[in-house]
Amino acid sequence: MSPPIKPRHAHRLNALPPYPFAELERKISEKQARGDDVINLGIGDPDLPPPDFFTESLQRHAADADAHFYPTSQGNPEVRKEIARFFQGRFGVELNPDTQICVVIGAKEGLTNLGRAYVNPVEEVGVPSPAYPVYGAGVATLCDAHVRTLPLREEDGFLPNLKEAEGVRMAFFNYPNNPTGAIAPESFWKQLGDFCDTHPETIVVHDNAYSEMTFDGYVAPSLLQFTSNCVEMHSISKVFNATGFRIGFAVGREDYIAALVKAKSQVDSGAPLMIQRAMADGLARYNGATPPPEVEVTRKAYGERRALAEQALEKMGLKVTRSPATFYVWVHIGTDEMPFANTALNKNVVVTPGRAFGLTGTGFIRLALTQPLERIQEAMERLETI
Ligand SMILES: Cc1ncc(COP(=O)(O)O)c(C=O)c1O
């Protein structure tokens, strides 16, 4: 029998870097198969369970008479109305649920389909470095476009220089930030709002996936408080510890939302209705900007973990980016973070090398605080011996 013919991949597939966490996952599985006691601070997937109200709502809505039909790409009209109510209370921004909101199957789907809707081959996409890898690989590369790197440097508070984004087709921003944990000050939001208003050639996408993961009284804003000429992604993954349920929403300028819906309608059929409704029921528990008590409990847990890790790492003489947001701790190791990350792995502590998020991340590591407090304590004790 002749050997099977292996079709060539499309160039864009060959151009994709390996998803950074796939390799890490493989190493972790190997260790776990050997029976090693691995503490995984690599992947940003909450260990805490979703609030009961979320899973109960999901179960209830699975039995809805219309739950088995194809959903719509833009999302259920009642769900969009609830998102508009939440957005008004939480951010003080009024949205038209018919034209300015689209439910997405997680922020990741929204980001990539928005790219499909606007980015042509060879055009440039402004991508921060370091950043969530999907902006560069999932949008620019899969649209046959080029990445224009927007470096986020420690000395600039991990904020980009907007001059460097001039002329790109689409540009991504993300505060509170993954992987640095950085938040943006009011002055930056105003600058970014002005940029949106004065650069109509650039579609500005703000990824607000961590808006609700904040501590010490910090309240993260929406870019829509500063401009209406943008699109913003929101995710339920972190606020309700629900990464596996795949739900979120895009909000913003009407033509951007319409373009996203048009792209989505050829790619997916929308998020399952029961999951949309569980999101809406959860958001309905917000009282203005005040989240339900279950979210406060989650925030308290992550806040305690963050305080523990920040203090322990600083005691080791490492430079930590202190932050009132996200469950990521970004640590400056030196010029090359790989020896530290590899030694940590030998001690069965998984951390992510900063370069996995872009070359400007070289010299840093990211810790995701997705383990119970006592496991983080144990991880810190192991790291102390490096
Ligand atoms: C910055 C950022 N945006 C988006 C996402 C993905 O969100 P979702 O689970 O809603 O697709 C993540 C997940 O880690 C993220 O870190």
Ligand as a Chemical Component Dictionary entry (heavy atoms), coordinates in Angstrom:
data_LIG
# 
_chem_comp.id                   LIG 
_chem_comp.type                 NON-POLYMER 
_chem_comp.pdbx_formal_charge   0 
_chem_comp.three_letter_code    LIG 
# 
loop_
_chem_comp_atom.comp_id 
_chem_comp_atom.atom_id 
_chem_comp_atom.alt_atom_id 
_chem_comp_atom.type_symbol 
_chem_comp_atom.charge 
_chem_comp_atom.model_Cartn_x 
_chem_comp_atom.model_Cartn_y 
_chem_comp_atom.model_Cartn_z 
_chem_comp_atom.pdbx_ordinal 
LIG C1 C1 C 0 -6.736  39.200 27.454 1  
LIG C2 C2 C 0 -7.648  38.060 27.199 2  
LIG N1 N1 N 0 -8.634  38.211 26.324 3  
LIG C3 C3 C 0 -9.497  37.218 26.054 4  
LIG C4 C4 C 0 -9.369  35.995 26.681 5  
LIG C5 C5 C 0 -10.316 34.885 26.333 6  
LIG O1 O1 O 0 -11.559 35.123 26.850 7  
LIG P1 P1 P 0 -12.738 34.105 26.564 8  
LIG O2 O2 O 0 -12.597 32.957 27.502 9  
LIG O3 O3 O 0 -13.967 34.916 26.809 10 
LIG O4 O4 O 0 -12.622 33.676 25.132 11 
LIG C6 C6 C 0 -8.360  35.787 27.611 12 
LIG C7 C7 C 0 -8.214  34.483 28.268 13 
LIG O5 O5 O 0 -7.296  34.158 28.945 14 
LIG C8 C8 C 0 -7.464  36.850 27.865 15 
LIG O6 O6 O 0 -6.467  36.701 28.723 16 
# 
loop_
_chem_comp_bond.comp_id 
_chem_comp_bond.atom_id_1 
_chem_comp_bond.atom_id_2 
_chem_comp_bond.value_order 
_chem_comp_bond.pdbx_ordinal 
LIG C1 C2 SING 1  
LIG C2 N1 SING 2  
LIG C2 C8 DOUB 3  
LIG N1 C3 DOUB 4  
LIG C3 C4 SING 5  
LIG C4 C5 SING 6  
LIG C4 C6 DOUB 7  
LIG C5 O1 SING 8  
LIG O1 P1 SING 9  
LIG P1 O2 DOUB 10 
LIG P1 O3 SING 11 
LIG P1 O4 SING 12 
LIG C6 C7 SING 13 
LIG C6 C8 SING 14 
LIG C7 O5 DOUB 15 
LIG C8 O6 SING 16 
# 
